[in-house]
Amino acid sequence: MNNYLKLFFLAVLITSCAKNSKELPVDASNDQHPNLILTTKSVSEIKSKLGKVPLFDATLEKAKQAVDAALEKEIAVPIPKDMAGGYTHTQHKINYATMHKAGILFQLTGDQKYAIYIRDMLLEYAKMFPTLPRHPQMRSYARGKIFWQCLNDSNWLVYTSQAYDCIYSWLPKEQSDYLNKTLFRPYADFLSVETPQYFNRVHNHSTWGNVAVGMIGLVMNDDELVNRALYGLKKEDVDLKAKDNDGGFIFDKDGKAGFLANLDSPFSPDGFYTEGPYYQRYAMYPFLIFAEALQNKKPDLKIFEYKEGVLMKAVDALLNLTDADGEFFPLNDGQKGMSYYTASLVSAVDIAYYYGNQDPALLSVAKKQNKVQLDITGLRVAEALSANKEKPFIKQSMELSDGSQGDEGGIGILRHQKKDETLALVFKYSAQGLSHGHYDKLSFSLYENGEEVLQDYGLSRFVNVEQKNGGGYLKENKTFAKQTIAHNTIVQDQTSHFKYDFATGSKNHSDKYLFDVSNPDFQIVSAKEINAYPGTELHRTMIMVKDANDAKPYIIDVNRVQSNKAHTFDLPHYYFGQIIATNFAYQTPKQLLPLGKKYGYQHLWNEGMGIANAESIQFTWLHHQKFYTITAATQKEDEILFARIGANDPEFNLRKDPTLIIRKQAAKKAVFASVIASHGTYNPVTEKADNAYTPIESVKVLVDTKAYTAIEVVTSEKNSLLILSNEDNASDTMHRVTINNKDYRFQGAYYYKSTK
């Protein structure tokens, strides 16, 4: 208590002095704080440019308005009790965000009211922290103190460390020593040595934990904490079988831990993050902000060169994993609508521009974001934009490998762009994706002009909406969203891939068979999966093709299934909008019943069923004033199911989206071949439908052997023949296939030709 009173009177003295001086004395010595994200050198340069760089000035002014409004209110540091979205959770988030901005404002304006605000807030936290047990909400495998999970406590410390760095040299030594001893060192120990199952793993959670400990270690010049952050803890006391909330193991299979391990293992050499773009977006802030701090304080580490510059590649990969509107593809657990406009991507773009090769394409993204990070990286971006140096960021067709060595499958993206018309196919043949992974080998989604045509469901969660399970994951994330039937891929015997077993799924990945986008009018990606169902091989090939007279490209989708036993195989297509027409008969039930009892089928209402009774069926729907049709090769006995999400969902946690399922029963081998076409529009003002009928007349399987599969696509104007080599993907192999007594010879893994 005596120490606290001593500090209190010292604070009063500082507050009194602040009334007579608003300028921070200049001290350019290397040891002078700030020296993490802002530095004494960069602060001096930024201050000299204030009022001259419009985007930087505008961003700073918005921060000033937000912080000034907060300063008019009393400091609130409530005793923690709520889950995400609740009052205490939200208030502590506001506190660290406001302190972070206040630190920047103190350095760039010299106004000590911002430093005083941070100091007073930190003294309140220092008073409270030693009294706190773990959070009362018993939901997390790693409960925090201020928040319900250590992840959010780490968020607090990452941002607060930067604020602390900004006032560290301004504080009397007695006060910084007090905060170090009472608040910050205990907080770092709590997140690490006291919670090893959280800190010592390869996962986005641990990245935040590593960076939190590392950042405060850099502020306090505590090399022990910095090394702990970089290399992790000793692992003798970690339960190797323990799992997190999502069912994932909390100990890396290779025994790695720490920040550098989280750079090594989850990132592929191409910069793809195995958990998927939603969590890559979330993790990029701690990855890059700590890298910037390390570059400033420990340049000998050369962190931006680590793993051949994987952090720079990661920013490029992440930007390419977006649709035409900049929204991330919801691979694995991913909330739809999250985009590169989020604050973490503002930082990522600025840091990548500054520490990379000053790519002018990044500037066009920054221009759309319309704000910058308030440090030297943001200043450089804002200056470059003022000089009109930006060039368009053109998203190309590309393959992104998965796995730390790039040998665990990947993601194939096929794109077509003509003026304002874009089409994007996303094909997933990657590894499990840690605990946020879904059981959806060889799944795909399709986008037109940024709108979903055939969707990936994404996650089942209302982030930070307290009424919905405290803002956390809903139980339906496991019972539906992660299950195979929730995705556009093959399901065997109504059972998810790997029987929804995380340990098995984590040991396996799909394998690329072919990726070739050298011809923009015929782009092909192909992959195999041999482990999802023992004894069954899945081989899917997807092609974006545009013949000379076609108004738009269309998608050819060929799914081959070979098994040592007879099974039932389902292939769902999750569409949006209104059914327009079918060329097969079907019946709708008077009473809705679920399609099954588990593996996600319990959440699908059976809304109708028909029998194909033809060699080719068609299904047309209208969405956002555009017509789409799936034309699929079928056997006469194939079942066509109309289903809708929402069964066994009493709390209405799931969206009520429809799906069309093609089912083949009692089959040891099967081919699901189809063409997906966008072909017309409807204008509700003129009430006119243009090209409402698909140009595709039929799709037929002509040949299917172990070595070759041949598909015929018939339109009113032409017949197109596609031949796929199923076992030899070499580009120099010569092939000969006989179809209807006619020989076809070709070199490479495929043949495609259209004839009138």
Secondary structure, DSSP 8 states (H G I E B T S, - for coil): -HHHHHHHHHHHHHHHHHTT---------TTSS-BSSSBHHHHHHHHHHTTT-HHHHHHHHHHHHHHHHHHTS----------TTSHHHHHHHHHHHHHHHHHHHHHHH--HHHHHHHHHHHHHHHHHGGG--S-S----SS--SSSSSHHHHHHHHHHHHHHHHHHTTTS-HHHHHHHIIIIIHHHHHHHTTT-HHHHSSSSHHHHHHHHHHHHHHHHTT-HHHHHHHHH----TTS-TT-B-TTS-BSS-TT---SHHHHHHSSB-TT--BTT-HHHHHHHHHHHHHHHHHHHHH-GGG-GGGHHHHHHHHHHHHHHHSB-TTSBB---SS--TT-BTTSHHHHHHHHHHHHHTT--HHHHHHHHHHT---SSHHHHHHHHHHHTT---------EEEE-STTS-S-EEEEEEEEETTEEEEEEEEE----GGG--S-TTEEEEEETTEEEE------B-TT-TTTGGGSB-THIIIIITSGGGSSS-EETTB-GGGG-HHHHHT---EEEEEEEEETTEEEEEEEE-SSSTTEEEEEEEEEE--TT-SS-EEEEEEEEEEEEEEEEEEEE-B-SEEEEESS-EE--SS--BS-SSTTGGGEEEEEEEE--SSEEEEEEEETTEEEEEEEE--TT-EEEEEEE-TT-TT--S---EEEEEEEEEEEEEEEEEEEEEEEEEETTTTEEES-S-SEEEEEEEEE-SSEEEEEEEESS-EEEEEEESS---TT-EEEEEETTEEEEEESSEEEEEE-
